[in-house]
Structures are given as structure tokens and as C-alpha cells.
Amino acid sequence: MRKKTLKKPIVIKIGKKKYTIKRIELAPDCKIVKRGKLAYEFLWRVFGIKGALLTDLSSLYDFDSQIDFRNETVKHETEMALKKIKKIYGVDVSDIKGLVLYKILDRIKKHHEHQCP
């Protein structure tokens, strides 16, 4: 059976409003998948999140924000998240470019491997 792909946007009408459905493409996930259980443990321990869609482009910035819908503002709490990571895992990740999650997890894993006898 051939896969169906959405070649051009589909317009649907609900009531008097028209909505356009566009194709969504996700970034690859092969690097984050290799970190497996550690990735989801990290999200729970640092942010209190039990599950999330993670890709190789997922970063700390995706999870450290608070959205104020009334004022249409976003407040990032990156410094607080970095302090929490250091407290929980004993590792500084602030120098990781883009604060990409799989790179943060690699640093945590490497740090813990060196801690064990």
C-alpha cells in the first residue's frame, strides 16, 4: 500500500470559517531516541513533565518558558533550569550551543560514567 502524502494544502470549511491544513514535518529523532529513558527522566526531574514529543532539535528552550496569554508574552526561565540541572545532575551545561537536549543528556551521561568506580 502506498503512503498518502499531502502535496498541497487542504481547505476545510467549518461553519462560516475556512481552515487550511498544511503538511507538518518533524525533525529526525535518531539521536534523542538513543538517549531513551534518560531523556524522559530528565524532563520529569527538571520540568515535571511526564511526556513530550522529542526530536534531535529539541532544546531546553522548548520547555523552560511560561506563556502569558493575556499579555501575549513569553518568559524564559533558562537560568533557573540550568541551576536545577546542576543541582540534580552535578553538571554545568550552560556552554552547550543551543542547549540541545541530546547534547545535554550526553554530558550528563558522561559525567555520571566518570563518577562511578
C-alpha positions in Angstrom: 0.0 0.0 0.0 1.4 3.4 -0.9 1.7 6.2 1.6 -0.5 9.2 1.1 1.3 12.5 1.2 -0.3 15.9 1.4 1.0 17.6 -1.8 -0.9 20.8 -1.4 -2.8 22.4 1.4 -6.4 21.2 2.0 -9.0 23.8 2.9 -11.9 22.7 5.0 -14.9 24.7 6.0 -16.5 24.6 9.4 -19.5 26.8 9.7 -18.6 30.1 8.0 -14.8 29.7 8.7 -12.3 28.2 6.4 -9.2 26.4 7.8 -6.1 25.4 5.9 -4.4 22.1 6.7 -0.7 22.2 5.8 1.9 19.4 5.9 3.8 19.1 9.1 7.3 17.7 9.0 9.2 16.7 12.2 12.9 16.8 12.6 14.7 13.5 12.9 14.8 11.8 16.2 17.5 9.2 15.9 19.9 11.0 18.3 17.4 11.7 21.1 15.9 8.1 20.8 19.4 6.7 21.6 19.2 8.5 25.0 15.9 6.7 25.7 14.9 6.6 29.4 17.4 9.3 30.4 15.5 11.8 28.2 12.2 11.3 29.8 13.7 11.1 33.3 15.4 14.4 32.6 12.1 16.1 31.6 10.4 14.8 34.7 13.1 15.7 37.2 13.9 19.2 35.7 10.5 20.3 34.5 7.9 18.0 36.0 6.8 16.9 32.5 5.8 13.2 32.1 6.0 13.0 28.4 6.8 15.1 25.3 7.4 14.9 21.6 11.2 15.0 21.4 13.3 15.4 18.2 17.1 15.9 17.6 16.3 19.6 17.6 14.6 19.7 20.9 16.3 22.1 23.3 16.0 23.4 26.8 14.2 26.5 25.4 11.3 24.3 24.3 10.5 23.5 28.0 11.7 26.5 30.1 9.0 29.0 29.2 5.9 30.3 30.7 3.3 31.8 28.3 1.1 34.7 29.4 -1.8 34.5 27.0 -3.5 37.7 28.3 -0.5 39.9 27.6 0.8 37.7 24.8 4.3 37.4 26.3 6.7 34.5 26.8 9.0 34.4 29.8 12.0 32.1 29.6 13.4 30.7 32.8 16.6 29.3 31.3 18.9 30.3 34.2 16.6 28.6 36.7 16.6 25.4 34.6 20.4 25.4 34.3 20.7 25.8 38.1 18.3 22.9 38.6 20.3 20.7 36.2 23.5 21.5 38.0 21.9 20.7 41.4 20.2 17.4 40.2 22.9 16.0 38.0 26.0 17.9 39.2 27.0 19.1 35.8 27.1 22.6 34.1 25.6 22.6 30.6 25.4 26.3 30.1 28.1 26.3 27.4 26.3 23.8 25.1 25.4 25.6 21.9 21.6 25.9 21.5 21.1 24.0 24.7 20.1 21.0 22.6 18.7 18.2 24.8 20.6 15.2 23.3 23.9 17.1 23.9 22.8 18.0 27.5 22.0 14.3 28.1 25.3 13.2 26.6 27.1 15.5 29.1 25.1 14.2 32.0 25.7 10.6 31.0 29.5 11.2 30.5 29.7 12.9 33.9 28.0 10.0 35.7 30.1 7.4 33.9 33.2 9.1 35.3 31.7 9.3 38.8 31.2 5.5 39.0 34.1 3.4 40.2 
